[in-house]
Amino acid sequence: MPLLVHAVRALARSRAVGLVVVAAPPDGVAEVAALLDSHGLDGKDLRVVAGGATRQESVRLGLAAIPAETGIVLVHDAARPLVPVDVVDAVVAAVRAGAEAVVPAVPLADTVKRVAAAATPGAPEPVLDTPDRATLRAVQTPQGFLRDTLHEVHEKALAEEADGGLPPVTDDAGLVERFGGRVVVVPGHEEAFKVTRPLDLVLAEAVLARRRASDGF
């Protein structure tokens, strides 16, 4: 089963989610729609729209496809196909409780070093300092937002880009931070990892095998 199908189903399992919008490659909208239709989504509303050249643009285009009356929006990475439904529900619950922006995150297991750029590519990088990892978190998705907050920061970012301003950020919570909003963290889950390397696929297959064996996932 394609990773995208797993990612969409992970969101659709939540009772809090009524609509899933997928931002597909501009030339692959029909193909992605047919792929998802062939696997079914348990009766959830599904829309596939053409994405953009950047993550930020794709989120903005996806947001435009959401009905105006929708008050809470989740933004999820298709590369995180195994996020447990409990994490999705926790993010939604935190927004409903009053937060304007919520991210799931997990503590770091490794010590982190801040480094300076190497003098030449491949050369050793000088260490600048060692941040206290107790104050650091590895951020995951889905990230949750009040619809109006997310719309507002994307409009501001679009205006900034037009004026030759700052480059796009790597997540939507970063946009909220950039424009003075408050972001809070809820516990994430170790199984909500991002599948970007061959080793991640091996781990994802192991997680799926364990789920199938334990609960018929």
GROMACS elastic network, one bead per residue, 0.5 to 0.9 nm:
[ bonds ]
;  ai    aj funct       b0    kb
    1     4     6  0.84066   500
    1     5     6  0.67811   500
    1     6     6  0.73281   500
    1    39     6  0.86849   500
    2     5     6  0.54610   500
    2     6     6  0.67768   500
    2     7     6  0.89505   500
    2    35     6  0.88041   500
    3     6     6  0.51192   500
    3     7     6  0.62193   500
    3     8     6  0.87267   500
    3    78     6  0.71125   500
    3    79     6  0.70606   500
    3    80     6  0.82148   500
    3    81     6  0.58340   500
    3    82     6  0.88722   500
    3   195     6  0.88045   500
    4     7     6  0.50191   500
    4     8     6  0.61792   500
    4     9     6  0.85345   500
    4    36     6  0.82776   500
    4    78     6  0.54801   500
    4    79     6  0.74186   500
    4    80     6  0.87961   500
    4    81     6  0.68150   500
    5     8     6  0.52021   500
    5     9     6  0.60768   500
    5    10     6  0.84760   500
    5    35     6  0.81321   500
    5    36     6  0.63817   500
    5    39     6  0.73754   500
    5    40     6  0.89448   500
    5    41     6  0.88195   500
    5    78     6  0.85678   500
    5    81     6  0.78541   500
    6     9     6  0.51597   500
    6    10     6  0.60537   500
    6    11     6  0.89022   500
    6    78     6  0.83697   500
    6    80     6  0.86762   500
    6    81     6  0.50251   500
    6    82     6  0.67908   500
    7    10     6  0.50909   500
    7    11     6  0.67460   500
    7    12     6  0.88037   500
    7    76     6  0.82359   500
    7    77     6  0.77315   500
    7    78     6  0.53657   500
    7    79     6  0.73521   500
    7    80     6  0.63131   500
    7    82     6  0.65662   500
    7    83     6  0.76773   500
    8    11     6  0.54255   500
    8    12     6  0.61769   500
    8    13     6  0.87712   500
    8    20     6  0.71681   500
    8    21     6  0.89385   500
    8    22     6  0.81975   500
    8    36     6  0.85441   500
    8    41     6  0.79517   500
    8    76     6  0.89962   500
    8    78     6  0.75018   500
    8    81     6  0.75988   500
    9    13     6  0.60306   500
    9    14     6  0.89758   500
    9    40     6  0.89211   500
    9    41     6  0.64970   500
    9    42     6  0.85093   500
    9    81     6  0.83425   500
   10    13     6  0.56012   500
   10    14     6  0.75756   500
   10    81     6  0.67446   500
   10    82     6  0.65575   500
   10    83     6  0.62397   500
   10    84     6  0.67495   500
   10    85     6  0.63798   500
   10    88     6  0.83614   500
   11    14     6  0.58096   500
   11    16     6  0.89879   500
   11    17     6  0.67434   500
   11    20     6  0.75695   500
   11    76     6  0.84250   500
   11    83     6  0.82129   500
   11    84     6  0.86979   500
   11    85     6  0.69756   500
   11    88     6  0.68617   500
   11   142     6  0.84512   500
   12    15     6  0.75125   500
   12    16     6  0.85973   500
   12    17     6  0.60522   500
   12    18     6  0.74942   500
   12    19     6  0.79019   500
   12    20     6  0.71840   500
   12    41     6  0.69226   500
   12    42     6  0.76896   500
   12    43     6  0.89978   500
   12    44     6  0.65288   500
   12    45     6  0.89634   500
   12    85     6  0.87417   500
   13    16     6  0.86647   500
   13    17     6  0.77406   500
   13    41     6  0.88874   500
   13    42     6  0.83737   500
   13    85     6  0.63790   500
   14    17     6  0.55103   500
   14    18     6  0.84901   500
   14    85     6  0.57987   500
   14    86     6  0.81219   500
   14    88     6  0.67868   500
   14    89     6  0.65039   500
   15    18     6  0.73330   500
   15    89     6  0.81324   500
   16    88     6  0.84296   500
   16    89     6  0.68652   500
   16    92     6  0.72182   500
   16    93     6  0.89808   500
   17    20     6  0.73945   500
   17    44     6  0.81620   500
   17    74     6  0.87599   500
   17    88     6  0.88679   500
   17    89     6  0.89231   500
   17    92     6  0.89632   500
   18    44     6  0.60809   500
   18    45     6  0.63262   500
   18    46     6  0.87748   500
   19    44     6  0.62660   500
   19    46     6  0.57789   500
   19    47     6  0.77230   500
   19    66     6  0.81151   500
   20    44     6  0.75340   500
   20    45     6  0.63399   500
   20    47     6  0.63854   500
   20    48     6  0.84904   500
   20    66     6  0.89862   500
   21    45     6  0.85332   500
   21    46     6  0.58997   500
   21    48     6  0.57187   500
   21    49     6  0.71951   500
   21    62     6  0.62126   500
   21    63     6  0.82600   500
   21    65     6  0.73972   500
   21    66     6  0.76154   500
   22    32     6  0.85827   500
   22    33     6  0.87691   500
   22    46     6  0.77588   500
   22    47     6  0.62622   500
   22    49     6  0.61900   500
   22    50     6  0.83775   500
   22    51     6  0.83316   500
   22    62     6  0.69911   500
   22    78     6  0.88035   500
   23    26     6  0.84501   500
   23    29     6  0.81914   500
   23    47     6  0.86927   500
   23    48     6  0.60202   500
   23    49     6  0.50590   500
   23    50     6  0.55581   500
   23    52     6  0.80579   500
   23    58     6  0.59428   500
   23    59     6  0.73663   500
   23    61     6  0.74860   500
   23    62     6  0.59059   500
   24    27     6  0.80489   500
   24    28     6  0.62067   500
   24    29     6  0.55127   500
   24    32     6  0.67004   500
   24    33     6  0.87420   500
   24    48     6  0.65965   500
   24    49     6  0.60338   500
   24    50     6  0.51839   500
   24    51     6  0.51907   500
   24    52     6  0.84262   500
   24    58     6  0.82635   500
   25    28     6  0.50629   500
   25    29     6  0.64147   500
   25    32     6  0.85937   500
   25    49     6  0.85131   500
   25    50     6  0.59031   500
   25    51     6  0.55262   500
   25    52     6  0.72888   500
   25    53     6  0.86489   500
   26    29     6  0.61447   500
   26    49     6  0.79249   500
   26    51     6  0.57008   500
   26    52     6  0.70238   500
   26    53     6  0.89672   500
   27    30     6  0.80499   500
   27    31     6  0.86035   500
   27    50     6  0.76543   500
   28    31     6  0.51917   500
   28    32     6  0.60806   500
   28    33     6  0.85061   500
   28    50     6  0.78303   500
   29    32     6  0.52829   500
   29    33     6  0.60744   500
   29    34     6  0.85785   500
   29    48     6  0.63647   500
   29    49     6  0.63704   500
   29    50     6  0.60081   500
   29    51     6  0.87595   500
   30    33     6  0.51172   500
   30    34     6  0.61147   500
   30    35     6  0.85739   500
   30    48     6  0.82205   500
   31    34     6  0.51951   500
   31    35     6  0.61701   500
   31    36     6  0.87678   500
   32    36     6  0.62332   500
   32    37     6  0.84730   500
   32    48     6  0.73316   500
   33    36     6  0.53241   500
   33    37     6  0.60213   500
   33    38     6  0.85753   500
   33    46     6  0.88310   500
   33    47     6  0.78310   500
   33    48     6  0.59795   500
   33    49     6  0.89467   500
   34    37     6  0.50272   500
   34    38     6  0.60908   500
   34    39     6  0.88594   500
   35    38     6  0.53012   500
   35    39     6  0.67798   500
   36    39     6  0.53466   500
   36    40     6  0.63263   500
   36    41     6  0.76936   500
   36    46     6  0.87154   500
   37    40     6  0.52927   500
   37    41     6  0.76790   500
   37    46     6  0.89143   500
   40    43     6  0.76470   500
   40    44     6  0.88326   500
   41    44     6  0.56433   500
   41    45     6  0.79972   500
   41    46     6  0.79005   500
   43    46     6  0.88827   500
   47    65     6  0.79390   500
   48    62     6  0.84437   500
   48    65     6  0.89528   500
   49    58     6  0.89185   500
   49    61     6  0.74714   500
   49    62     6  0.65928   500
   49    65     6  0.75739   500
   50    58     6  0.77012   500
   50    61     6  0.74237   500
   50    62     6  0.81079   500
   51    54     6  0.81821   500
   51    55     6  0.82303   500
   51    57     6  0.69864   500
   51    59     6  0.76111   500
   51    60     6  0.85981   500
   51    61     6  0.62607   500
   51    62     6  0.72464   500
   52    55     6  0.71421   500
   52    56     6  0.79803   500
   52    57     6  0.50542   500
   52    59     6  0.83325   500
   52    60     6  0.86631   500
   52    61     6  0.73880   500
   53    56     6  0.84245   500
   53    57     6  0.65709   500
   53    58     6  0.72313   500
   54    57     6  0.52309   500
   54    58     6  0.62280   500
   54    59     6  0.86970   500
   54   168     6  0.79997   500
   55    58     6  0.50649   500
   55    59     6  0.62043   500
   55    60     6  0.86435   500
   55   168     6  0.83700   500
   55   169     6  0.87227   500
   55   170     6  0.76071   500
   55   171     6  0.80248   500
   56    59     6  0.52801   500
   56    60     6  0.63307   500
   56    61     6  0.87876   500
   56   154     6  0.79144   500
   56   157     6  0.89408   500
   56   168     6  0.65278   500
   56   169     6  0.73554   500
   56   170     6  0.78419   500
   56   171     6  0.76706   500
   56   172     6  0.74841   500
   57    60     6  0.50388   500
   57    61     6  0.62230   500
   57    62     6  0.85685   500
   57   154     6  0.86791   500
   57   158     6  0.87101   500
   57   168     6  0.89461   500
   58    61     6  0.51314   500
   58    62     6  0.60879   500
   58    63     6  0.85097   500
   59    63     6  0.59973   500
   59    64     6  0.86258   500
   59    75     6  0.74597   500
   59   154     6  0.86778   500
   59   172     6  0.84076   500
   60    63     6  0.50757   500
   60    64     6  0.63915   500
   60   150     6  0.89159   500
   60   151     6  0.77525   500
   60   154     6  0.65552   500
   60   155     6  0.85391   500
   61    64     6  0.51887   500
   61    65     6  0.68545   500
   62    65     6  0.53327   500
   62    66     6  0.70415   500
   63    66     6  0.54397   500
   63    67     6  0.87440   500
   63    73     6  0.81773   500
   63   147     6  0.85653   500
   63   150     6  0.85416   500
   63   151     6  0.74842   500
   64    67     6  0.79976   500
   64    68     6  0.87394   500
   64   151     6  0.87881   500
   65    68     6  0.89232   500
   66    69     6  0.84231   500
   66    70     6  0.69686   500
   66    73     6  0.86907   500
   67    70     6  0.56946   500
   68    71     6  0.78903   500
   68   147     6  0.87087   500
   70    73     6  0.73866   500
   70   147     6  0.69286   500
   71   145     6  0.85627   500
   71   146     6  0.59564   500
   71   147     6  0.50602   500
   71   148     6  0.74527   500
   72    92     6  0.75984   500
   72    95     6  0.73858   500
   72    96     6  0.80525   500
   72   144     6  0.70733   500
   72   145     6  0.57434   500
   72   147     6  0.50782   500
   72   148     6  0.85078   500
   73    92     6  0.85523   500
   73   143     6  0.83396   500
   73   144     6  0.57978   500
   73   145     6  0.53645   500
   73   146     6  0.63467   500
   73   147     6  0.55943   500
   73   150     6  0.80082   500
   74    88     6  0.85538   500
   74    91     6  0.83524   500
   74    92     6  0.79027   500
   74   141     6  0.84381   500
   74   142     6  0.57426   500
   74   143     6  0.54590   500
   74   145     6  0.63731   500
   74   146     6  0.89361   500
   74   147     6  0.89985   500
   75   141     6  0.69201   500
   75   142     6  0.51903   500
   75   143     6  0.52308   500
   75   144     6  0.64661   500
   75   145     6  0.82586   500
   75   172     6  0.77782   500
   76    79     6  0.85865   500
   76    80     6  0.76607   500
   76   140     6  0.86288   500
   76   141     6  0.51380   500
   76   143     6  0.65135   500
   76   144     6  0.89062   500
   77    80     6  0.55127   500
   77    81     6  0.79178   500
   77   140     6  0.85826   500
   77   141     6  0.63315   500
   77   142     6  0.70362   500
   77   194     6  0.81151   500
   78    81     6  0.60738   500
   78   194     6  0.86742   500
   78   195     6  0.89699   500
   79    82     6  0.89401   500
   79   193     6  0.82473   500
   79   194     6  0.53259   500
   79   195     6  0.52493   500
   79   196     6  0.70562   500
   80    83     6  0.63733   500
   80   140     6  0.82282   500
   80   141     6  0.73810   500
   80   142     6  0.87829   500
   80   191     6  0.86159   500
   80   192     6  0.57249   500
   80   193     6  0.57817   500
   80   195     6  0.62423   500
   81   191     6  0.89605   500
   81   192     6  0.72073   500
   81   193     6  0.81781   500
   81   194     6  0.77917   500
   81   195     6  0.78746   500
   81   204     6  0.84827   500
   82   191     6  0.59799   500
   82   192     6  0.54432   500
   82   193     6  0.75136   500
   82   194     6  0.88732   500
   82   204     6  0.75773   500
   82   207     6  0.82068   500
   82   208     6  0.82223   500
   83    86     6  0.83647   500
   83    87     6  0.68515   500
   83    88     6  0.76105   500
   83   141     6  0.79739   500
   83   142     6  0.82894   500
   83   188     6  0.86031   500
   83   189     6  0.72189   500
   83   190     6  0.85580   500
   83   191     6  0.59824   500
   83   193     6  0.76289   500
   84    87     6  0.56264   500
   84    88     6  0.69792   500
   84   189     6  0.74126   500
   84   191     6  0.72528   500
   84   192     6  0.70250   500
   85    88     6  0.50467   500
   85    89     6  0.61836   500
   85    90     6  0.85642   500
   86    89     6  0.51087   500
   86    90     6  0.60793   500
   86    91     6  0.87129   500
   87    90     6  0.50468   500
   87    91     6  0.62997   500
   87    92     6  0.87501   500
   87   104     6  0.71528   500
   87   141     6  0.87940   500
   87   142     6  0.80902   500
   87   186     6  0.83892   500
   87   187     6  0.74557   500
   87   188     6  0.60305   500
   87   189     6  0.70496   500
   87   192     6  0.87104   500
   88    91     6  0.53676   500
   88    92     6  0.64584   500
   88    93     6  0.87101   500
   88   104     6  0.86925   500
   88   141     6  0.84270   500
   88   142     6  0.65127   500
   88   143     6  0.85695   500
   88   144     6  0.87311   500
   89    92     6  0.51901   500
   89    93     6  0.60439   500
   89    94     6  0.86627   500
   90    93     6  0.50394   500
   90    94     6  0.62203   500
   90    95     6  0.88044   500
   90   104     6  0.83738   500
   90   186     6  0.71280   500
   90   187     6  0.81254   500
   90   188     6  0.88965   500
   91    94     6  0.52890   500
   91    95     6  0.65443   500
   91    96     6  0.87802   500
   91   102     6  0.61124   500
   91   103     6  0.68982   500
   91   104     6  0.68581   500
   91   142     6  0.74880   500
   91   143     6  0.68869   500
   91   144     6  0.58191   500
   91   145     6  0.88887   500
   91   185     6  0.87154   500
   91   186     6  0.68545   500
   91   187     6  0.89234   500
   92    95     6  0.52621   500
   92    96     6  0.62006   500
   92    97     6  0.85995   500
   92   102     6  0.82723   500
   92   143     6  0.88514   500
   92   144     6  0.63136   500
   92   145     6  0.83874   500
   93    96     6  0.50223   500
   93    97     6  0.60902   500
   93    98     6  0.88951   500
   94    98     6  0.66678   500
   94    99     6  0.59690   500
   94   100     6  0.87336   500
   94   101     6  0.85944   500
   94   102     6  0.68361   500
   94   144     6  0.83496   500
   94   184     6  0.86011   500
   94   186     6  0.78062   500
   95    98     6  0.53477   500
   95   100     6  0.60238   500
   95   101     6  0.67566   500
   95   102     6  0.66511   500
   95   144     6  0.66554   500
   95   145     6  0.65036   500
   95   146     6  0.68298   500
   96    99     6  0.70768   500
   96   100     6  0.88307   500
   96   146     6  0.86441   500
   99   102     6  0.66634   500
   99   144     6  0.89902   500
   99   145     6  0.78228   500
   99   146     6  0.78928   500
   99   182     6  0.78602   500
   99   183     6  0.74419   500
   99   184     6  0.71074   500
  100   144     6  0.79965   500
  100   145     6  0.54571   500
  100   146     6  0.52220   500
  100   147     6  0.87410   500
  100   149     6  0.66978   500
  100   150     6  0.86815   500
  100   176     6  0.88933   500
  100   181     6  0.77735   500
  100   182     6  0.69021   500
  100   183     6  0.69860   500
  100   184     6  0.84361   500
  101   143     6  0.74001   500
  101   144     6  0.56874   500
  101   146     6  0.67401   500
  101   149     6  0.79465   500
  101   150     6  0.83116   500
  101   172     6  0.89537   500
  101   173     6  0.65925   500
  101   176     6  0.73700   500
  101   181     6  0.79462   500
  101   182     6  0.66584   500
  101   184     6  0.64246   500
  101   185     6  0.87427   500
  102   142     6  0.88347   500
  102   143     6  0.56721   500
  102   145     6  0.64188   500
  102   173     6  0.75141   500
  102   182     6  0.88377   500
  102   183     6  0.56452   500
  102   184     6  0.50079   500
  102   185     6  0.57271   500
  102   186     6  0.70511   500
  103   139     6  0.66562   500
  103   140     6  0.67701   500
  103   141     6  0.66916   500
  103   142     6  0.71027   500
  103   144     6  0.65330   500
  103   173     6  0.72371   500
  103   183     6  0.73123   500
  103   184     6  0.63849   500
  103   186     6  0.62260   500
  103   187     6  0.84506   500
  103   188     6  0.81885   500
  104   138     6  0.86268   500
  104   139     6  0.60519   500
  104   140     6  0.54135   500
  104   141     6  0.62297   500
  104   142     6  0.71794   500
  104   143     6  0.67297   500
  104   144     6  0.89083   500
  104   184     6  0.86469   500
  104   185     6  0.55926   500
  104   187     6  0.53340   500
  104   189     6  0.79369   500
  105   137     6  0.57889   500
  105   138     6  0.53137   500
  105   140     6  0.53951   500
  105   141     6  0.81559   500
  105   185     6  0.63953   500
  105   186     6  0.64024   500
  105   187     6  0.54718   500
  105   189     6  0.73932   500
  106   136     6  0.88041   500
  106   137     6  0.54611   500
  106   138     6  0.53097   500
  106   139     6  0.66879   500
  106   140     6  0.78778   500
  106   186     6  0.86458   500
  106   187     6  0.61870   500
  106   188     6  0.53214   500
  106   189     6  0.65929   500
  106   190     6  0.72936   500
  107   133     6  0.78388   500
  107   134     6  0.73703   500
  107   135     6  0.84401   500
  107   136     6  0.66200   500
  107   138     6  0.62307   500
  107   139     6  0.89861   500
  107   187     6  0.88982   500
  108   111     6  0.75369   500
  108   112     6  0.84459   500
  108   133     6  0.64447   500
  108   134     6  0.78014   500
  108   136     6  0.66856   500
  108   137     6  0.58499   500
  108   138     6  0.62450   500
  109   133     6  0.82794   500
  110   133     6  0.79768   500
  111   130     6  0.76753   500
  111   131     6  0.82200   500
  111   132     6  0.82709   500
  111   133     6  0.64982   500
  112   129     6  0.89136   500
  112   130     6  0.61052   500
  112   131     6  0.64909   500
  112   132     6  0.81291   500
  112   133     6  0.68830   500
  113   127     6  0.64854   500
  113   128     6  0.74269   500
  113   129     6  0.60704   500
  113   131     6  0.67607   500
  114   126     6  0.87368   500
  114   127     6  0.59568   500
  114   128     6  0.54795   500
  114   129     6  0.54422   500
  114   130     6  0.61547   500
  114   131     6  0.73557   500
  115   118     6  0.85956   500
  115   125     6  0.61321   500
  115   126     6  0.55616   500
  115   128     6  0.51127   500
  115   129     6  0.72602   500
  116   125     6  0.60118   500
  116   126     6  0.54763   500
  116   127     6  0.64095   500
  116   128     6  0.64652   500
  117   120     6  0.83775   500
  117   121     6  0.88628   500
  117   124     6  0.89403   500
  117   125     6  0.60142   500
  117   126     6  0.73954   500
  118   121     6  0.64250   500
  118   122     6  0.73132   500
  118   123     6  0.56401   500
  118   124     6  0.60882   500
  118   126     6  0.70236   500
  119   122     6  0.87369   500
  119   123     6  0.66308   500
  119   124     6  0.81749   500
  119   125     6  0.78187   500
  120   123     6  0.55200   500
  120   124     6  0.86033   500
  121   124     6  0.87617   500
  122   125     6  0.84797   500
  127   130     6  0.80012   500
  130   133     6  0.83466   500
  131   134     6  0.86737   500
  131   135     6  0.81586   500
  131   136     6  0.80667   500
  132   135     6  0.59290   500
  132   136     6  0.71271   500
  133   137     6  0.77492   500
  134   137     6  0.80558   500
  137   185     6  0.88533   500
  138   188     6  0.89465   500
  139   185     6  0.85351   500
  139   188     6  0.79178   500
  140   143     6  0.74155   500
  140   188     6  0.68041   500
  140   189     6  0.84730   500
  140   192     6  0.68692   500
  140   193     6  0.73475   500
  140   194     6  0.81229   500
  141   144     6  0.84037   500
  141   188     6  0.83066   500
  141   192     6  0.76089   500
  143   171     6  0.87442   500
  143   172     6  0.76618   500
  143   173     6  0.73094   500
  144   173     6  0.86104   500
  145   148     6  0.81950   500
  145   149     6  0.66698   500
  145   150     6  0.61011   500
  145   173     6  0.84946   500
  146   149     6  0.52864   500
  146   150     6  0.63855   500
  146   151     6  0.86945   500
  147   150     6  0.53439   500
  147   151     6  0.61599   500
  147   152     6  0.85752   500
  148   151     6  0.51538   500
  148   152     6  0.60289   500
  148   153     6  0.87298   500
  149   152     6  0.51676   500
  149   153     6  0.63308   500
  149   154     6  0.86616   500
  149   176     6  0.76758   500
  149   181     6  0.84557   500
  150   153     6  0.54410   500
  150   154     6  0.62473   500
  150   155     6  0.86635   500
  150   172     6  0.77359   500
  150   173     6  0.88135   500
  150   175     6  0.84213   500
  150   176     6  0.74222   500
  151   154     6  0.53041   500
  151   155     6  0.62328   500
  151   156     6  0.87490   500
  152   155     6  0.51988   500
  152   156     6  0.63039   500
  152   157     6  0.86762   500
  152   176     6  0.89902   500
  153   156     6  0.50268   500
  153   157     6  0.60688   500
  153   158     6  0.85452   500
  153   172     6  0.86526   500
  153   175     6  0.60987   500
  153   176     6  0.60992   500
  153   178     6  0.85230   500
  153   179     6  0.68136   500
  154   158     6  0.60859   500
  154   159     6  0.86164   500
  154   172     6  0.85224   500
  154   175     6  0.73921   500
  154   176     6  0.88208   500
  155   158     6  0.50873   500
  155   159     6  0.63299   500
  155   160     6  0.86689   500
  156   159     6  0.51299   500
  156   160     6  0.62200   500
  156   161     6  0.87392   500
  156   179     6  0.81414   500
  157   161     6  0.62105   500
  157   162     6  0.86607   500
  157   165     6  0.85344   500
  157   166     6  0.83412   500
  157   167     6  0.89657   500
  157   168     6  0.77571   500
  157   175     6  0.75125   500
  157   179     6  0.88829   500
  158   161     6  0.51513   500
  158   162     6  0.63334   500
  158   163     6  0.87726   500
  159   162     6  0.51154   500
  159   163     6  0.63801   500
  159   164     6  0.88111   500
  159   165     6  0.84015   500
  160   163     6  0.51010   500
  160   164     6  0.63198   500
  160   166     6  0.67389   500
  160   167     6  0.87165   500
  161   164     6  0.50201   500
  161   165     6  0.51881   500
  161   166     6  0.68012   500
  161   167     6  0.72174   500
  161   168     6  0.81282   500
  162   165     6  0.73081   500
  164   167     6  0.84506   500
  166   169     6  0.85849   500
  168   171     6  0.87105   500
  168   175     6  0.84618   500
  169   172     6  0.72489   500
  169   173     6  0.88453   500
  169   174     6  0.60817   500
  169   175     6  0.65296   500
  169   178     6  0.89596   500
  170   173     6  0.87423   500
  170   174     6  0.70044   500
  170   175     6  0.86991   500
  171   174     6  0.54035   500
  171   175     6  0.70927   500
  172   175     6  0.51164   500
  172   176     6  0.66635   500
  172   177     6  0.88049   500
  173   176     6  0.50721   500
  173   177     6  0.62888   500
  173   178     6  0.86191   500
  173   181     6  0.88715   500
  173   182     6  0.88779   500
  173   183     6  0.66503   500
  174   178     6  0.60589   500
  174   179     6  0.87838   500
  174   183     6  0.87004   500
  175   179     6  0.64521   500
  175   180     6  0.87865   500
  175   181     6  0.84571   500
  176   179     6  0.54841   500
  176   180     6  0.64433   500
  176   182     6  0.69822   500
  176   183     6  0.72256   500
  177   180     6  0.52193   500
  177   181     6  0.51397   500
  177   182     6  0.64134   500
  177   183     6  0.69043   500
  178   181     6  0.74136   500
  185   188     6  0.85920   500
  188   191     6  0.87091   500
  188   192     6  0.72874   500
  189   192     6  0.54965   500
  189   193     6  0.79680   500
  190   193     6  0.62314   500
  191   194     6  0.88601   500
  191   204     6  0.82325   500
  191   207     6  0.75505   500
  193   200     6  0.81916   500
  193   204     6  0.87009   500
  194   197     6  0.87619   500
  194   200     6  0.74620   500
  195   198     6  0.80590   500
  195   199     6  0.84176   500
  195   200     6  0.50513   500
  195   201     6  0.63097   500
  195   203     6  0.88443   500
  195   204     6  0.76616   500
  196   199     6  0.84161   500
  196   200     6  0.64189   500
  196   201     6  0.79868   500
  197   200     6  0.52409   500
  197   201     6  0.69113   500
  198   201     6  0.53174   500
  198   202     6  0.68058   500
  199   202     6  0.51492   500
  199   203     6  0.64222   500
  199   204     6  0.87049   500
  200   203     6  0.50266   500
  200   204     6  0.60666   500
  200   205     6  0.85966   500
  201   205     6  0.61374   500
  201   206     6  0.85708   500
  202   205     6  0.52275   500
  202   206     6  0.63271   500
  202   207     6  0.88093   500
  203   206     6  0.50371   500
  203   207     6  0.62684   500
  203   208     6  0.87018   500
  204   207     6  0.51046   500
  204   208     6  0.62215   500
  204   209     6  0.85753   500
  205   208     6  0.51307   500
  205   209     6  0.60963   500
  205   210     6  0.86300   500
  206   209     6  0.50861   500
  206   210     6  0.62209   500
  206   211     6  0.86368   500
  207   210     6  0.51683   500
  207   211     6  0.61997   500
  207   212     6  0.86614   500
  208   211     6  0.50319   500
  208   212     6  0.61062   500
  208   213     6  0.85329   500
  208   217     6  0.75925   500
  209   212     6  0.51846   500
  209   213     6  0.61848   500
  209   214     6  0.86461   500
  209   217     6  0.88042   500
  210   213     6  0.51200   500
  210   214     6  0.60939   500
  210   215     6  0.84773   500
  210   217     6  0.88988   500
  211   214     6  0.51680   500
  211   215     6  0.57635   500
  211   216     6  0.64990   500
  211   217     6  0.54293   500
  212   215     6  0.56664   500
  213   216     6  0.60967   500
  213   217     6  0.79476   500
  214   217     6  0.78895   500
